[in-house]
């Protein structure tokens, strides 16, 4: 019955759908009170405006009431959806508005009463009586308010008068404004939604639905007055055809959308849809605090199979695995996608790393025992995949980071002999130490390029690395986090290799355009790190070490907890070393002066808690503040 409905989002529903959304009896005491006030107001207005119509209507008038109520019921039953979001549109409000313009409020309320009773009969057992009552009351408020505005502006009931267009427009406006407000206040009271955002979103999404209903109400007004029942019949035929056409359009739209989101060979979701879903699930996990894991799998030795049997058989193997993934995940909320080639992703809301590993291990064993033609040529003697798992953490801001973590875990599983499931960061301490030493050597080889271009940047990177090693012990970081933090500190200025020699070694203060170029080093450094699978995870330290706690840093202007905690610590270390080391574009400070500067900027440039922790570390290492502390490791 309501002019606008949605099957997509409960925040986008109209009057009747508002109350149908609620399951069970009542949700909250505030909801009870709000519904009670609405019912009292609506029923009171019905009594005032109906003016004893039940006794005074003629048989002819009752015939018209029945006809109009029947039209409203039919249009309610023919609700259709509009692309892209699936917002529903019911044209019954065009009937009520036309009744106001032609017959007046008392007649319209009788139409509303009869249509409400009929719909309650049709939906008996499916919808609670109080929901119908609330829906009826909402309509009473909208109809009586629109009628009052219509009459107050000097319009008369009957034919459409072009000289009183402002009255028609105002009446329709108040009708739908009240509709929006009543819904918005409900979500504000019951669900504690932001009132402004709720109303803004509803108005944005309903403008098309409201516009259609407004135009059709004026069309029906003309047809009713000049053509009476024939006009009503023509209007119903037109409205039903519009509803049917939009249903077909929406079905076609959904079909096209579905095809665009699916991989044509396997029927799984494609890479593009996976990216959108991952971003949405990360937002949801961050807001609710629920677990989220991402698994990436790759068919082991697929190239060998492809080369031996040909691409057609290889495609068959990909489809076989896709069908197995569909079957094994059909009773879960796991979303499976084809990431590309023989790689697949499993987005796992509600799964922590351990639960994800258990599921993937079961999946791996199922594949190992699955028969497929030619599987005997595999080194394992059976079908197998390697899998990498990454659990979402609140300080992971970009979906690419989570994908990189899962990809690195997958790479590690491959490196360990394949047919394995590996959780990102779960290597043994000895393995981590060996890998760490090798990674330090690899990064230092790249930093050696600074030896001829900017020796100070090379030395600065080494000092910041030593500070980070000490701080990681002070913070009692786990081995994986320690590795990322210290390597991130070592490589954080790698992007300066892209800055011209003349600017890096300039003795005078940098010009504004030169300073803008220097600021680009965080972005260039990130891109350089992303080209090496081993160092993708270090990208946040490179890119975010010039963000400020107050949000005035670069490149994104993140603030507070939006900046990962260890990136905030790296900012402090980097700044301290920059202040206490000779630089061509700023004066050198003593350690004590630098400590004073850190405290002065705590809360603005630096995280105050981490700043104090770093100062305590410096003072403990060298209470006198001598510059020898710079070489402590």
Secondary structure, 3 states (H helix, E strand, C coil): CCCEEECCCHHHCCHHHHHHCCCCCCCCHHHHHHHHHHHHHHHHHHHHHHCCHHHHCCHHHHHHHHHHHHHHHHHHHCCEEECCCCEEECCHHHHHHHHHHHHCHHHHHHHHHHHHHHHHHHCCCCCCHHHHHHHHHHHHHHHHHHHHHHHHCCCCCCCCCHHHHHHHHHHHHHHHHHHHHHHHHHHHHHCCCCHHHHHHHHHHHHHHHHHHHHHHHHHHHHHHHHHHHHHHHHHHHHHHHHHHHHHHHHHHHHHHHHHHHECCCCCCECHHHHHHHHHHHHHHHHHHCCCEEEEEEEECCHHHHHHHHCHHHHHHHHHHHHHHHHHHHCCCCCEEEEEECCEEEEEEECCCHHHHHHHHHHHHHHHHCCCCCCHHHCCCCCCCEEEEEEECCCCCCCHHHHHHHHHHHHHHHHHCCCCCEEECCCCCHHHHHHHHHHHHHHHHHHHCCHHHHCHHHHHHHHHHHHHHHHHHHHCCCCHHHHHHHHHHHHHCCHHHHHCCHHHHCCCCCCCHHHHHHHHCHHHHHHHHHHCCHHHHHHHHHHHHCCCCCCCCCCCCCCCHHHCCHHHHHHHHHHHHHHHHCCECCECCCCHHHHHHHHHHHECCCECHHHHHHHHHHHHHHCCCCCHHHHHCC
